[in-house]
Amino acid sequence: MATNKRLKTIFLLIGITITGCMASLPSGHIPSPKTYERTMDYWTDGFQRSYLVHVPPSYDRQNTLPLVVVVHGAFDTAKGMEKFSGFSDVADREGFVVMYPNGIGLFGFLQHWNAGHCCGKAASDGIDDIGFVAAAIEEICTRLHIDRNRVYMTGFSNGGMFTYRFAAERGDLLAAAAPLAGSIGGKASEDVPEWRSPEPVRALPVITFHGLSDQEVPYGGGISPNRGGPRVYLSVVESIQFWIRNNGCNSEAEKKDLLNGRIHFWQWKDCRTSSPVLLYAIENWGHDWPGKYYTSTLEEKDPIRDFDAAEIIWNFFKIYRRQEKS
């Protein structure tokens, strides 16, 4: 979970990206299972946009499958997110399609998203990432046999912030959302006004995970201890309350401690809109995706060894279908 470990992983992925080849998404028959790349005829401020799509063995043209959109963090890539999150493995077992969109970046690297308050050039230049991802979802739903009422989104860090924003602005396309290690708002500096996710277009089931030792996007909000500087983030509590209020949930949560107290779990239900809000707060966990890529390396006696957020997220997602606006 240390910074050096993440940097080594990033450089490894850069090597994989440079030396590896990936098939382009065909326009006709899809010989699944495979991860395909797709460069769209879609541009935002001079950047041509792209994504990866993973098709599971169960895909055919006779039955529609759900779609899960998985959004990488800042300075990562769609390929890196596929590797870290483990969602393609879950998709192969459970039978759904996964789309990994690419943010804007430099020569396919250092990619990031406009989450409103963060991050980098994407936010400062007002890149229309919402429009791009909505267009990518539409393209996949057109080219593949997707159940439009079972489209979901999750993201990590800057991708989690983007997921919060997309869920609010284009929740009409989604059945549920899972932002991880993110925030619904903040300020890039003292000289700019605070930015928060706008009023959601509809109620939406939400599940989120956040490390209590996160030093990049701190659980309690404020300035990043690792990065310092003027940027501040709204807290996890503020981010969760945003959706509790919107979904009309009971303010009293059901709380449990799981895995010998390493996981603190809250569930706000009895919601006016039948859209619950779930939070997993992880003790002694920093700014890493809480999945097997990292948890499988923990000591055998660690209660969260092999903890898999992707599996939990999917088990939450698969309950829900897109609702009419309420």
Contacts in CASP RR format, 6 or more apart in sequence:
PFRMAT RR
TARGET T0000
AUTHOR 0000-0000-0000
METHOD contacts of the structure
MODEL  1
MATNKRLKTIFLLIGITITGCMASLPSGHIPSPKTYERTMDYWTDGFQRS
YLVHVPPSYDRQNTLPLVVVVHGAFDTAKGMEKFSGFSDVADREGFVVMY
PNGIGLFGFLQHWNAGHCCGKAASDGIDDIGFVAAAIEEICTRLHIDRNR
VYMTGFSNGGMFTYRFAAERGDLLAAAAPLAGSIGGKASEDVPEWRSPEP
VRALPVITFHGLSDQEVPYGGGISPNRGGPRVYLSVVESIQFWIRNNGCN
SEAEKKDLLNGRIHFWQWKDCRTSSPVLLYAIENWGHDWPGKYYTSTLEE
KDPIRDFDAAEIIWNFFKIYRRQEKS
1 285 0 8 1.000
1 286 0 8 1.000
1 287 0 8 1.000
1 288 0 8 1.000
1 294 0 8 1.000
3 226 0 8 1.000
6 288 0 8 1.000
9 84 0 8 1.000
10 75 0 8 1.000
10 76 0 8 1.000
13 76 0 8 1.000
13 77 0 8 1.000
13 79 0 8 1.000
13 80 0 8 1.000
13 83 0 8 1.000
14 109 0 8 1.000
16 79 0 8 1.000
17 77 0 8 1.000
17 79 0 8 1.000
17 108 0 8 1.000
17 109 0 8 1.000
22 35 0 8 1.000
22 36 0 8 1.000
22 37 0 8 1.000
22 52 0 8 1.000
22 79 0 8 1.000
23 34 0 8 1.000
23 36 0 8 1.000
23 37 0 8 1.000
24 36 0 8 1.000
24 37 0 8 1.000
24 38 0 8 1.000
24 39 0 8 1.000
25 36 0 8 1.000
25 37 0 8 1.000
25 38 0 8 1.000
25 53 0 8 1.000
25 143 0 8 1.000
26 36 0 8 1.000
27 143 0 8 1.000
30 36 0 8 1.000
30 55 0 8 1.000
30 59 0 8 1.000
30 144 0 8 1.000
32 55 0 8 1.000
32 56 0 8 1.000
32 57 0 8 1.000
32 59 0 8 1.000
33 54 0 8 1.000
33 55 0 8 1.000
33 56 0 8 1.000
33 57 0 8 1.000
33 59 0 8 1.000
33 92 0 8 1.000
34 54 0 8 1.000
34 55 0 8 1.000
35 52 0 8 1.000
35 53 0 8 1.000
35 54 0 8 1.000
35 55 0 8 1.000
35 82 0 8 1.000
35 88 0 8 1.000
36 52 0 8 1.000
36 53 0 8 1.000
36 54 0 8 1.000
36 55 0 8 1.000
37 50 0 8 1.000
37 51 0 8 1.000
37 52 0 8 1.000
38 50 0 8 1.000
38 51 0 8 1.000
38 52 0 8 1.000
38 53 0 8 1.000
38 139 0 8 1.000
39 48 0 8 1.000
39 49 0 8 1.000
39 50 0 8 1.000
40 48 0 8 1.000
40 49 0 8 1.000
40 50 0 8 1.000
40 51 0 8 1.000
40 135 0 8 1.000
40 136 0 8 1.000
40 139 0 8 1.000
42 48 0 8 1.000
42 49 0 8 1.000
42 132 0 8 1.000
42 135 0 8 1.000
42 136 0 8 1.000
43 49 0 8 1.000
44 104 0 8 1.000
44 127 0 8 1.000
44 128 0 8 1.000
44 129 0 8 1.000
44 131 0 8 1.000
44 132 0 8 1.000
45 104 0 8 1.000
45 125 0 8 1.000
45 126 0 8 1.000
45 127 0 8 1.000
45 128 0 8 1.000
47 104 0 8 1.000
47 105 0 8 1.000
47 127 0 8 1.000
49 101 0 8 1.000
49 102 0 8 1.000
49 103 0 8 1.000
49 132 0 8 1.000
49 135 0 8 1.000
49 136 0 8 1.000
50 78 0 8 1.000
50 101 0 8 1.000
50 102 0 8 1.000
51 78 0 8 1.000
51 99 0 8 1.000
51 100 0 8 1.000
51 101 0 8 1.000
51 102 0 8 1.000
51 136 0 8 1.000
52 78 0 8 1.000
52 79 0 8 1.000
52 82 0 8 1.000
52 99 0 8 1.000
52 100 0 8 1.000
52 102 0 8 1.000
53 97 0 8 1.000
53 98 0 8 1.000
53 99 0 8 1.000
53 100 0 8 1.000
53 140 0 8 1.000
53 144 0 8 1.000
54 82 0 8 1.000
54 87 0 8 1.000
54 88 0 8 1.000
54 91 0 8 1.000
54 97 0 8 1.000
54 98 0 8 1.000
54 99 0 8 1.000
54 100 0 8 1.000
55 97 0 8 1.000
55 144 0 8 1.000
56 65 0 8 1.000
56 91 0 8 1.000
56 92 0 8 1.000
56 94 0 8 1.000
56 95 0 8 1.000
56 96 0 8 1.000
56 97 0 8 1.000
57 92 0 8 1.000
57 95 0 8 1.000
58 65 0 8 1.000
58 95 0 8 1.000
59 65 0 8 1.000
59 95 0 8 1.000
59 97 0 8 1.000
59 144 0 8 1.000
59 145 0 8 1.000
60 145 0 8 1.000
61 145 0 8 1.000
62 145 0 8 1.000
63 145 0 8 1.000
64 145 0 8 1.000
64 146 0 8 1.000
64 147 0 8 1.000
64 150 0 8 1.000
65 95 0 8 1.000
65 96 0 8 1.000
65 97 0 8 1.000
65 144 0 8 1.000
65 145 0 8 1.000
65 146 0 8 1.000
65 147 0 8 1.000
66 95 0 8 1.000
66 96 0 8 1.000
66 97 0 8 1.000
66 146 0 8 1.000
66 147 0 8 1.000
66 150 0 8 1.000
66 151 0 8 1.000
66 152 0 8 1.000
66 317 0 8 1.000
66 318 0 8 1.000
67 96 0 8 1.000
67 97 0 8 1.000
67 98 0 8 1.000
67 99 0 8 1.000
67 137 0 8 1.000
67 140 0 8 1.000
67 141 0 8 1.000
67 144 0 8 1.000
67 146 0 8 1.000
67 147 0 8 1.000
67 150 0 8 1.000
67 151 0 8 1.000
67 152 0 8 1.000
68 87 0 8 1.000
68 91 0 8 1.000
68 96 0 8 1.000
68 97 0 8 1.000
68 98 0 8 1.000
68 99 0 8 1.000
68 151 0 8 1.000
68 152 0 8 1.000
68 153 0 8 1.000
68 154 0 8 1.000
68 314 0 8 1.000
68 317 0 8 1.000
69 98 0 8 1.000
69 99 0 8 1.000
69 100 0 8 1.000
69 101 0 8 1.000
69 133 0 8 1.000
69 136 0 8 1.000
69 137 0 8 1.000
69 151 0 8 1.000
69 152 0 8 1.000
69 153 0 8 1.000
69 154 0 8 1.000
70 81 0 8 1.000
70 82 0 8 1.000
70 85 0 8 1.000
70 87 0 8 1.000
70 98 0 8 1.000
70 99 0 8 1.000
70 100 0 8 1.000
70 153 0 8 1.000
70 154 0 8 1.000
70 155 0 8 1.000
71 81 0 8 1.000
71 100 0 8 1.000
71 101 0 8 1.000
71 113 0 8 1.000
71 133 0 8 1.000
71 153 0 8 1.000
71 154 0 8 1.000
71 155 0 8 1.000
71 156 0 8 1.000
71 159 0 8 1.000
71 160 0 8 1.000
71 162 0 8 1.000
71 163 0 8 1.000
72 78 0 8 1.000
72 80 0 8 1.000
72 81 0 8 1.000
72 100 0 8 1.000
72 101 0 8 1.000
72 102 0 8 1.000
72 103 0 8 1.000
72 111 0 8 1.000
72 155 0 8 1.000
72 156 0 8 1.000
72 159 0 8 1.000
73 81 0 8 1.000
73 111 0 8 1.000
73 112 0 8 1.000
73 113 0 8 1.000
73 155 0 8 1.000
73 156 0 8 1.000
73 157 0 8 1.000
73 158 0 8 1.000
73 159 0 8 1.000
73 160 0 8 1.000
74 111 0 8 1.000
74 112 0 8 1.000
74 113 0 8 1.000
74 118 0 8 1.000
74 119 0 8 1.000
74 120 0 8 1.000
74 157 0 8 1.000
74 158 0 8 1.000
74 159 0 8 1.000
75 109 0 8 1.000
75 110 0 8 1.000
75 111 0 8 1.000
75 112 0 8 1.000
76 84 0 8 1.000
76 111 0 8 1.000
77 102 0 8 1.000
77 108 0 8 1.000
77 109 0 8 1.000
77 111 0 8 1.000
78 100 0 8 1.000
78 101 0 8 1.000
78 102 0 8 1.000
79 100 0 8 1.000
81 100 0 8 1.000
81 155 0 8 1.000
81 156 0 8 1.000
82 88 0 8 1.000
82 98 0 8 1.000
82 100 0 8 1.000
83 293 0 8 1.000
84 156 0 8 1.000
84 289 0 8 1.000
84 291 0 8 1.000
84 293 0 8 1.000
84 294 0 8 1.000
85 154 0 8 1.000
85 156 0 8 1.000
85 289 0 8 1.000
85 291 0 8 1.000
85 293 0 8 1.000
85 309 0 8 1.000
85 310 0 8 1.000
86 291 0 8 1.000
86 292 0 8 1.000
86 293 0 8 1.000
86 308 0 8 1.000
86 310 0 8 1.000
87 98 0 8 1.000
87 154 0 8 1.000
87 310 0 8 1.000
87 314 0 8 1.000
88 98 0 8 1.000
89 310 0 8 1.000
90 308 0 8 1.000
90 310 0 8 1.000
90 311 0 8 1.000
90 314 0 8 1.000
91 97 0 8 1.000
91 98 0 8 1.000
94 314 0 8 1.000
94 318 0 8 1.000
96 150 0 8 1.000
96 314 0 8 1.000
97 140 0 8 1.000
97 144 0 8 1.000
97 146 0 8 1.000
99 136 0 8 1.000
99 137 0 8 1.000
99 140 0 8 1.000
101 132 0 8 1.000
101 133 0 8 1.000
101 136 0 8 1.000
102 108 0 8 1.000
102 111 0 8 1.000
103 111 0 8 1.000
103 112 0 8 1.000
103 113 0 8 1.000
103 122 0 8 1.000
103 129 0 8 1.000
104 111 0 8 1.000
104 112 0 8 1.000
104 121 0 8 1.000
104 122 0 8 1.000
104 127 0 8 1.000
104 129 0 8 1.000
105 111 0 8 1.000
105 112 0 8 1.000
105 121 0 8 1.000
112 119 0 8 1.000
112 120 0 8 1.000
112 121 0 8 1.000
112 122 0 8 1.000
112 158 0 8 1.000
113 119 0 8 1.000
113 122 0 8 1.000
113 123 0 8 1.000
113 129 0 8 1.000
113 158 0 8 1.000
113 159 0 8 1.000
113 161 0 8 1.000
113 162 0 8 1.000
114 122 0 8 1.000
114 123 0 8 1.000
114 125 0 8 1.000
114 126 0 8 1.000
114 127 0 8 1.000
114 128 0 8 1.000
114 129 0 8 1.000
114 130 0 8 1.000
114 162 0 8 1.000
115 123 0 8 1.000
115 158 0 8 1.000
115 159 0 8 1.000
115 160 0 8 1.000
115 161 0 8 1.000
115 162 0 8 1.000
115 164 0 8 1.000
115 165 0 8 1.000
115 185 0 8 1.000
116 123 0 8 1.000
116 126 0 8 1.000
116 161 0 8 1.000
116 165 0 8 1.000
116 185 0 8 1.000
116 195 0 8 1.000
117 123 0 8 1.000
117 161 0 8 1.000
117 183 0 8 1.000
117 185 0 8 1.000
117 186 0 8 1.000
117 187 0 8 1.000
117 188 0 8 1.000
117 194 0 8 1.000
117 195 0 8 1.000
117 196 0 8 1.000
117 233 0 8 1.000
118 158 0 8 1.000
118 161 0 8 1.000
118 183 0 8 1.000
118 185 0 8 1.000
118 186 0 8 1.000
118 188 0 8 1.000
118 231 0 8 1.000
118 233 0 8 1.000
119 158 0 8 1.000
119 161 0 8 1.000
121 127 0 8 1.000
122 129 0 8 1.000
123 188 0 8 1.000
124 188 0 8 1.000
129 162 0 8 1.000
130 165 0 8 1.000
130 166 0 8 1.000
130 169 0 8 1.000
130 170 0 8 1.000
131 170 0 8 1.000
133 162 0 8 1.000
133 166 0 8 1.000
133 170 0 8 1.000
134 170 0 8 1.000
134 173 0 8 1.000
137 151 0 8 1.000
137 173 0 8 1.000
140 146 0 8 1.000
141 148 0 8 1.000
141 151 0 8 1.000
148 322 0 8 1.000
149 175 0 8 1.000
149 321 0 8 1.000
149 322 0 8 1.000
150 175 0 8 1.000
150 318 0 8 1.000
150 320 0 8 1.000
150 321 0 8 1.000
150 322 0 8 1.000
151 173 0 8 1.000
151 174 0 8 1.000
151 175 0 8 1.000
151 322 0 8 1.000
152 174 0 8 1.000
152 175 0 8 1.000
152 176 0 8 1.000
152 177 0 8 1.000
152 178 0 8 1.000
152 317 0 8 1.000
152 320 0 8 1.000
153 163 0 8 1.000
153 166 0 8 1.000
153 167 0 8 1.000
153 174 0 8 1.000
153 177 0 8 1.000
153 178 0 8 1.000
154 160 0 8 1.000
154 163 0 8 1.000
154 177 0 8 1.000
154 178 0 8 1.000
154 179 0 8 1.000
154 180 0 8 1.000
154 313 0 8 1.000
155 162 0 8 1.000
155 163 0 8 1.000
155 178 0 8 1.000
155 179 0 8 1.000
155 180 0 8 1.000
156 180 0 8 1.000
156 181 0 8 1.000
156 182 0 8 1.000
156 289 0 8 1.000
157 180 0 8 1.000
157 181 0 8 1.000
157 182 0 8 1.000
157 216 0 8 1.000
157 217 0 8 1.000
157 287 0 8 1.000
158 182 0 8 1.000
159 179 0 8 1.000
159 182 0 8 1.000
160 179 0 8 1.000
160 180 0 8 1.000
160 181 0 8 1.000
160 182 0 8 1.000
161 179 0 8 1.000
161 182 0 8 1.000
161 183 0 8 1.000
161 184 0 8 1.000
161 185 0 8 1.000
163 177 0 8 1.000
163 178 0 8 1.000
163 179 0 8 1.000
164 177 0 8 1.000
164 179 0 8 1.000
164 182 0 8 1.000
164 183 0 8 1.000
164 184 0 8 1.000
164 185 0 8 1.000
164 197 0 8 1.000
164 239 0 8 1.000
165 184 0 8 1.000
165 197 0 8 1.000
166 174 0 8 1.000
166 177 0 8 1.000
167 174 0 8 1.000
167 177 0 8 1.000
167 179 0 8 1.000
167 197 0 8 1.000
167 200 0 8 1.000
167 204 0 8 1.000
167 206 0 8 1.000
168 184 0 8 1.000
168 197 0 8 1.000
168 198 0 8 1.000
168 199 0 8 1.000
168 200 0 8 1.000
168 201 0 8 1.000
169 197 0 8 1.000
169 198 0 8 1.000
169 201 0 8 1.000
170 201 0 8 1.000
171 177 0 8 1.000
171 200 0 8 1.000
171 201 0 8 1.000
171 202 0 8 1.000
171 204 0 8 1.000
172 201 0 8 1.000
172 202 0 8 1.000
172 322 0 8 1.000
172 325 0 8 1.000
173 322 0 8 1.000
174 204 0 8 1.000
174 322 0 8 1.000
175 204 0 8 1.000
175 205 0 8 1.000
175 317 0 8 1.000
175 320 0 8 1.000
175 321 0 8 1.000
175 322 0 8 1.000
175 323 0 8 1.000
176 204 0 8 1.000
176 205 0 8 1.000
176 206 0 8 1.000
176 207 0 8 1.000
176 316 0 8 1.000
176 317 0 8 1.000
176 319 0 8 1.000
176 320 0 8 1.000
177 204 0 8 1.000
177 205 0 8 1.000
177 206 0 8 1.000
177 207 0 8 1.000
178 206 0 8 1.000
178 207 0 8 1.000
178 208 0 8 1.000
178 209 0 8 1.000
178 313 0 8 1.000
178 316 0 8 1.000
178 317 0 8 1.000
179 206 0 8 1.000
179 208 0 8 1.000
179 239 0 8 1.000
180 208 0 8 1.000
180 209 0 8 1.000
180 210 0 8 1.000
180 289 0 8 1.000
180 290 0 8 1.000
180 309 0 8 1.000
181 209 0 8 1.000
181 210 0 8 1.000
181 211 0 8 1.000
181 214 0 8 1.000
181 216 0 8 1.000
181 217 0 8 1.000
181 287 0 8 1.000
181 289 0 8 1.000
182 208 0 8 1.000
182 210 0 8 1.000
182 217 0 8 1.000
182 233 0 8 1.000
182 236 0 8 1.000
182 239 0 8 1.000
183 217 0 8 1.000
183 221 0 8 1.000
183 233 0 8 1.000
183 234 0 8 1.000
183 235 0 8 1.000
183 236 0 8 1.000
183 238 0 8 1.000
183 239 0 8 1.000
184 196 0 8 1.000
184 197 0 8 1.000
184 234 0 8 1.000
184 238 0 8 1.000
184 239 0 8 1.000
184 242 0 8 1.000
185 194 0 8 1.000
185 195 0 8 1.000
185 196 0 8 1.000
185 197 0 8 1.000
185 233 0 8 1.000
185 234 0 8 1.000
185 239 0 8 1.000
186 194 0 8 1.000
186 195 0 8 1.000
186 196 0 8 1.000
186 231 0 8 1.000
186 232 0 8 1.000
186 233 0 8 1.000
186 234 0 8 1.000
187 193 0 8 1.000
187 194 0 8 1.000
187 195 0 8 1.000
187 230 0 8 1.000
187 231 0 8 1.000
187 232 0 8 1.000
188 230 0 8 1.000
188 231 0 8 1.000
189 230 0 8 1.000
189 231 0 8 1.000
190 230 0 8 1.000
196 234 0 8 1.000
196 242 0 8 1.000
197 242 0 8 1.000
199 246 0 8 1.000
200 243 0 8 1.000
200 246 0 8 1.000
201 325 0 8 1.000
202 323 0 8 1.000
202 324 0 8 1.000
202 325 0 8 1.000
202 326 0 8 1.000
203 246 0 8 1.000
203 247 0 8 1.000
203 248 0 8 1.000
203 271 0 8 1.000
203 272 0 8 1.000
203 273 0 8 1.000
203 274 0 8 1.000
203 275 0 8 1.000
203 323 0 8 1.000
203 326 0 8 1.000
204 243 0 8 1.000
204 246 0 8 1.000
204 247 0 8 1.000
204 275 0 8 1.000
205 247 0 8 1.000
205 275 0 8 1.000
205 276 0 8 1.000
205 277 0 8 1.000
205 316 0 8 1.000
205 319 0 8 1.000
205 320 0 8 1.000
206 240 0 8 1.000
206 243 0 8 1.000
206 247 0 8 1.000
206 275 0 8 1.000
206 276 0 8 1.000
206 277 0 8 1.000
206 278 0 8 1.000
207 277 0 8 1.000
207 278 0 8 1.000
207 279 0 8 1.000
207 280 0 8 1.000
207 312 0 8 1.000
207 313 0 8 1.000
207 316 0 8 1.000
208 236 0 8 1.000
208 239 0 8 1.000
208 240 0 8 1.000
208 278 0 8 1.000
208 279 0 8 1.000
208 280 0 8 1.000
209 279 0 8 1.000
209 280 0 8 1.000
209 281 0 8 1.000
209 282 0 8 1.000
209 290 0 8 1.000
209 309 0 8 1.000
210 217 0 8 1.000
210 219 0 8 1.000
210 236 0 8 1.000
210 279 0 8 1.000
210 280 0 8 1.000
210 281 0 8 1.000
210 282 0 8 1.000
211 219 0 8 1.000
211 281 0 8 1.000
211 282 0 8 1.000
211 283 0 8 1.000
211 285 0 8 1.000
211 286 0 8 1.000
211 287 0 8 1.000
211 290 0 8 1.000
212 219 0 8 1.000
212 264 0 8 1.000
212 281 0 8 1.000
212 282 0 8 1.000
212 283 0 8 1.000
212 284 0 8 1.000
212 285 0 8 1.000
212 286 0 8 1.000
213 283 0 8 1.000
213 284 0 8 1.000
213 285 0 8 1.000
213 286 0 8 1.000
214 285 0 8 1.000
214 286 0 8 1.000
214 287 0 8 1.000
215 224 0 8 1.000
215 225 0 8 1.000
215 226 0 8 1.000
215 286 0 8 1.000
215 287 0 8 1.000
216 224 0 8 1.000
216 226 0 8 1.000
216 227 0 8 1.000
216 286 0 8 1.000
216 287 0 8 1.000
217 224 0 8 1.000
217 233 0 8 1.000
217 287 0 8 1.000
218 224 0 8 1.000
218 225 0 8 1.000
218 233 0 8 1.000
218 235 0 8 1.000
219 235 0 8 1.000
219 236 0 8 1.000
219 281 0 8 1.000
220 235 0 8 1.000
220 236 0 8 1.000
220 237 0 8 1.000
221 232 0 8 1.000
221 233 0 8 1.000
221 234 0 8 1.000
221 235 0 8 1.000
221 236 0 8 1.000
221 238 0 8 1.000
222 232 0 8 1.000
222 233 0 8 1.000
222 234 0 8 1.000
222 235 0 8 1.000
223 229 0 8 1.000
223 230 0 8 1.000
223 231 0 8 1.000
223 232 0 8 1.000
224 231 0 8 1.000
224 233 0 8 1.000
226 287 0 8 1.000
236 279 0 8 1.000
236 281 0 8 1.000
240 266 0 8 1.000
240 268 0 8 1.000
240 277 0 8 1.000
240 279 0 8 1.000
243 277 0 8 1.000
244 251 0 8 1.000
244 268 0 8 1.000
244 277 0 8 1.000
247 268 0 8 1.000
247 271 0 8 1.000
247 272 0 8 1.000
247 273 0 8 1.000
247 275 0 8 1.000
247 276 0 8 1.000
247 277 0 8 1.000
248 271 0 8 1.000
248 272 0 8 1.000
248 273 0 8 1.000
249 268 0 8 1.000
249 269 0 8 1.000
249 270 0 8 1.000
249 271 0 8 1.000
249 272 0 8 1.000
249 275 0 8 1.000
249 276 0 8 1.000
249 277 0 8 1.000
250 268 0 8 1.000
250 269 0 8 1.000
250 270 0 8 1.000
250 271 0 8 1.000
251 268 0 8 1.000
253 266 0 8 1.000
253 267 0 8 1.000
253 268 0 8 1.000
254 266 0 8 1.000
254 267 0 8 1.000
254 268 0 8 1.000
254 269 0 8 1.000
255 264 0 8 1.000
255 265 0 8 1.000
255 266 0 8 1.000
255 267 0 8 1.000
256 264 0 8 1.000
256 265 0 8 1.000
257 263 0 8 1.000
257 264 0 8 1.000
257 265 0 8 1.000
258 264 0 8 1.000
258 265 0 8 1.000
259 303 0 8 1.000
259 304 0 8 1.000
259 307 0 8 1.000
260 303 0 8 1.000
261 283 0 8 1.000
261 303 0 8 1.000
262 282 0 8 1.000
262 283 0 8 1.000
262 284 0 8 1.000
262 302 0 8 1.000
262 303 0 8 1.000
262 304 0 8 1.000
263 280 0 8 1.000
263 281 0 8 1.000
263 282 0 8 1.000
263 283 0 8 1.000
263 304 0 8 1.000
263 307 0 8 1.000
264 280 0 8 1.000
264 281 0 8 1.000
264 282 0 8 1.000
264 283 0 8 1.000
265 278 0 8 1.000
265 279 0 8 1.000
265 280 0 8 1.000
265 281 0 8 1.000
266 278 0 8 1.000
266 279 0 8 1.000
266 281 0 8 1.000
267 276 0 8 1.000
267 277 0 8 1.000
267 278 0 8 1.000
267 279 0 8 1.000
268 276 0 8 1.000
268 277 0 8 1.000
268 278 0 8 1.000
269 276 0 8 1.000
271 277 0 8 1.000
273 323 0 8 1.000
273 326 0 8 1.000
274 323 0 8 1.000
275 320 0 8 1.000
275 323 0 8 1.000
278 316 0 8 1.000
280 290 0 8 1.000
280 309 0 8 1.000
280 312 0 8 1.000
282 290 0 8 1.000
282 304 0 8 1.000
285 304 0 8 1.000
288 294 0 8 1.000
289 309 0 8 1.000
290 304 0 8 1.000
290 307 0 8 1.000
290 309 0 8 1.000
291 307 0 8 1.000
291 308 0 8 1.000
291 309 0 8 1.000
291 310 0 8 1.000
292 306 0 8 1.000
292 307 0 8 1.000
292 308 0 8 1.000
295 304 0 8 1.000
295 305 0 8 1.000
295 306 0 8 1.000
295 307 0 8 1.000
295 308 0 8 1.000
296 305 0 8 1.000
296 306 0 8 1.000
298 304 0 8 1.000
298 305 0 8 1.000
299 305 0 8 1.000
END
